[in-house]
Amino acid sequence: MAPAQFQELLLDWFDLHGRKDLPWQQAISPYRVWLSEIMLQQTQVSSVIPYFNKFINRFPCVQSLADADLDEVLQYWSGLGYYARARNLHKTAQQLVANGGEFPQTVAELTALPGIGRSTAGAILSIACGQSQPILDGNVKRVLARYQAVTGWTGDSKVAARLWEISQVYTPQQRTADYTQAIMDLGATLCTRSKPKCEICPLQIGCRALVLGLVKVLPESRPAKSLPVKQLHFLVLQNAQGQILLEKRPPVGIWGGLWSLPEFADLAQLQTWCLQHHAVIDSRQTLLPQRHTFSHYHLDYTPIRASLINPINNVMEANASLWYKTADIDTVGLPTPIKRLLQQNITEENYDENG
């Protein structure tokens, strides 16, 4: 199918069935497109909407985001995961403000900013600036891989290069914002990973995967690999006022910059920490182990709940720890597993045994 026909069919479908009421589609600006594209990485639209609304209400422009403390930005991001995205948002906002507050108008300049890749840059320029720029997010990869029957894992550099070529060919010179939204919508609503609705797809006539019976196998999955397992103990240390001790994690790495529970490789390390901080424990209970899976490893963690006898403050370190009131759970940036752990109603049925 010629690019012009591909574009016409897709845009006709979008005019009738495309999504036009998403929050980032209102009052379109480079800032709002950028924020939505970063949030939508690895995350479903339905999950992003409440986060976007809350975030944009607190940080309505680049200046407000740049002026905020990173702690507050992470607090508003808490629960979305992949926290490097939030740290890069903050860094980029500060760089933009330092250079006048305007978004660059070229892919090269945009991709030089922290956390902005080629596809995000293309989305900003096509949707907010009307430029003819291709994109290649997860939904678009799926549409084009099926339409042209491109085999191989889309994360492979050669496969990705081929898909970029195809995306470039099909991107129109006119109605670029609508086209970009249309091809993302098609992947999100019809050309889905499972149970695609090929019977009502506007591109079914030219879809090679459909003709060849490859819709269910394309795009190919990432080659399977066994994830390593890391084991930790989290200390849920409660003082006489019912507050929980939190520690601030390093600015980079897993959960970078967030507040979390003290963590230990084993119980001996935990006991050494208590001695070093003169923390006298009244009781200690071992809770059921839990698992959280990151993209590159499984984290198996065992919560250890303990009550602190002595009303001490010397477990505190300047700007690195705090006593946290459970009623204030939404006022600090917490990793999802830690927030969930603190929200749990701990009963005797949760305990394995006294440590």
Beta strands, then each sheet from edge to edge (+ up, - down):
strand 1: 229-238
strand 2: 244-248
strand 3: 259-260
strand 4: 263-264
strand 5: 281-287
strand 6: 290-293
strand 7: 298-308
strand 8: 321-324
strand 9: 351-354
sheet 1: 4+ 1- 7- 5+ 9-
sheet 2: 4+ 1- 7- 6+
sheet 3: 3+ 2- 8+
end
